[in-house]
Amino acid sequence: MFRHNALRYTVLVLLASGALFQAFTAEYFGLEILTEILILAILVLALDIVAGFGGMVSLCHGALMGVGAYAYALFSTKAGVAPPVAMGGAVAVTGAAAWVIGAIGSRSHGIYFIMATLAFGQMAYSYVFQSPVFGGDDGLGGISRLDLSLVGIDLTDSRSFALFCLAILGAVYGASVLILRSGLGRSLTGVMHNEQRMRALGLTVWRVKADVFGLSGMIAGLAGTLAAQHIMYISPGLLSWTVSGEALVVVILGGLGTLVGPLVGAVAFVVLKHEVSALTSYWHLVVGVILIGVVMSRANGIFGWVESHSGAWIERRLSDATRDPEPEEAVSDA
Amino acid sequence: MAHDLGFWTLQALNALQLSMLLFLLSIGLTVIFGLMHFVNLAHGSLYALGAYFAASLAAIGGYWMGFFLAPVAVAGVGILLYSGLIKRMRKSGPMAQVLVTFGLIFALLDLTRIFWGDLALAIEVPALLDGRTAILGIEYPTYRIFIIALGLFIFGALAFVLGRTQIGAMIRAGVDNDAMAACLGINVERLFFIVFCVGCALAGLAGVVAAPLLSVTPDMGLQILIPTLIVIVIGGLGSLKGAVTGSLIYGFVQTFGAVLAPQLASVLIYALLAAVLVIKPVGLFPAKG
């Protein structure tokens, strides 16, 4: 089950205050990067729920985000639905699609699950790429942002939009914690550790997997609606499998199965991307080498490494809890 | 019907040619997976490297120099990867392997950009295989016939080696149960190494033969990766039969799909893959029951 510890709270507070500081002090470019980080953070939370707590390594979360973005764009521009309703509709559509993928994929494990999700993601990608309804490879433009002028917020302003995304990220984080602490989330972790045993205990394994995958898909869809509103333009590239691959990279860089780690990963990834691409056009090489290094070091990402090395120390200092410092194993199933 | 028999023959040959190209790539990937349980997403990058080596070598000594030396060079890169990374990742789970090789894709992509630049390179079809040949009542480019023949030849050679020779029997035993094979005195580690090198060389060879047909670009490895993965997942991991069946299914569905239902063509193959995974989650002909 997912637990907070002192270190996790500390990092969360640091991240939140960093984001708030950035949101209030940064200029336009800084705000754009902040919004990019926040949207990516929502996506990787969705991925961490299924991959880190359910063992379902998905290569279709980028595509799910794209589905959310396209659904929002279609609902709000072509069908003329009000943006809040369009957002809700897009989240529901993505959740339903993800539920079906989770249900179909529930029988596959390991590399076959990865391939199955890859196939579904690519299916969506090639359909959107070709279909004239979705604007084909030209993408869709003219997407409007949510209108919050009733409560006195103008989302066309980048600062307000960044704060809006931060608020949604906070809500999504809270929802993720609730999902993982619920009976469903605990069953999911049980399934990850021993599917056979959970089945013997009378659990309908495929339903658990499909339900969690659906919920995760809803979060990814939400990230998609925000991404569409952020750039106000979407292209099929959003659904490409490399986006899903990058999301997975972020989760791994940060620390799989820690929820907090992927948030750290999202910050590190986006900042690294902008810093390195300012220096050289070969930023993929840098990211590739870092990724190989992190995975080969067998640490659970940046946050996982910090947690396993200093977590115990901070635990002892900050709280006088008597329970054991959590070693490697407990971190992975926490 | 507007299309006559010749048209369908042409499409069938196109499909066969695509299948054979994919076969060259997927056989290496599938046997490496079957034997070593290693998922090498960077296989596509090795294919791109093969094409680049061929382009450079062809500029020095003509097409045939590239044809024979580029696969050897790619196998050399494979040896480096094997001793540097893959040997240590053998015992890790599929996700760690997927990620390390995903990182390799990134790194190799930019390395090819650094060495060869962003611009697409082209290789001339060798004089011997230039032009067209009459076959089955139609005129068909000789070079494409050469690819089909090469694919069939490699298939035949591999079927012979895997099915009729001692090393083939050892490989099959290793795929089936590597611990038992090791107990029987087979040096499974060395076997892994040989199979890995041959797989890399075949990926390089696929790159060489594809180079004159497609332009040689840094992202050609990424483009071919997904079709190759589809082939091995449809066919089932680890078996020659699976690789060749998967390649043929992919080649024919893709080619005839584009002719008969252009709107659905690209979705069709993914839908087929999803259907296979639902009905037979481990593919059509997996090496192990």
Interface residues (C-beta under 8 A of the other chain):
Chain A: A51 V57 I104 G105 R107 S108 G110 I111 Y112 I114 M115 A116 L118 A119 F120 Q122 M123 S126 Y127 F129 Q130 W241 T242 G245 L248 V249 I252 Y282 W283 H284 L285 V287 G288 V289 I290 L291 I292 V295 M296
Chain B: F33 V39 L85 R88 M89 S92 G93 P94 M95 A96 V98 L99 V100 F102 G103 L104 I105 F106 A107 L108 L109 D110 L111 R113 I114 L222 I226 L229 I230 V233 L237 Q263 S266 V267 Y270 A271 L273 A274 L277 V278 P281 V282
